[in-house]
Amino acid sequence: MTESRLKSTHLVCVSCTGIAPGEPIECESIDCAWLYARKKAEATAEFMPIYDDITIELELDMDEQLSQT
């Protein structure tokens, strides 16, 4: 869901700014709701690998605790 939200907001910004899809978007229009949605999606996507790592660690800890009982 995070990745699809990031992709959709990126596509809107690309169409608005005329930048090629692979290029970084440098729009800073503070009155654009899409800018804020894109920045939020980017921030969320940035932390996804961390969430995955934490989830794996918690699962390993839980498995270890269950095996000790």
RAURVEN-V174986 format. One record per residue. N is the residue number from 1. RES is the residue in one small letter. D_FIRST is the distance of its C-alpha to the first C-alpha in Angstrom with 2 decimals. Layout:
BEGIN
<<N RES D_FIRST> <N RES D_FIRST>>
END
This chain:
BEGIN
<<1 m 0.00> <2 t 3.81> <3 e 5.47> <4 s 5.20> <5 r 6.13> <6 l 8.58> <7 k 9.86> <8 s 10.59> <9 t 12.27> <10 h 14.06> <11 l 15.37> <12 v 16.72> <13 c 18.42> <14 v 19.80> <15 s 21.30> <16 c 22.80> <17 t 24.29> <18 g 25.37> <19 i 24.22> <20 a 23.45> <21 p 19.78> <22 g 20.44> <23 e 22.30> <24 p 21.31> <25 i 21.07> <26 e 23.85> <27 c 23.55> <28 e 24.66> <29 s 25.19> <30 i 25.02> <31 d 25.21> <32 c 22.01> <33 a 19.04> <34 w 16.79> <35 l 18.17> <36 y 17.08> <37 a 13.53> <38 r 13.40> <39 k 15.20> <40 k 13.00> <41 a 9.83> <42 e 12.34> <43 a 13.66> <44 t 10.58> <45 a 9.86> <46 e 13.61> <47 f 13.71> <48 m 11.21> <49 p 14.26> <50 i 16.36> <51 y 14.32> <52 d 14.51> <53 d 18.22> <54 i 18.93> <55 t 17.50> <56 i 19.69> <57 e 22.62> <58 l 22.41> <59 e 22.37> <60 l 25.32> <61 d 27.15> <62 m 26.74> <63 d 28.00> <64 e 30.86> <65 q 31.82> <66 l 31.84> <67 s 34.00> <68 q 36.46> <69 t 37.15>>
END
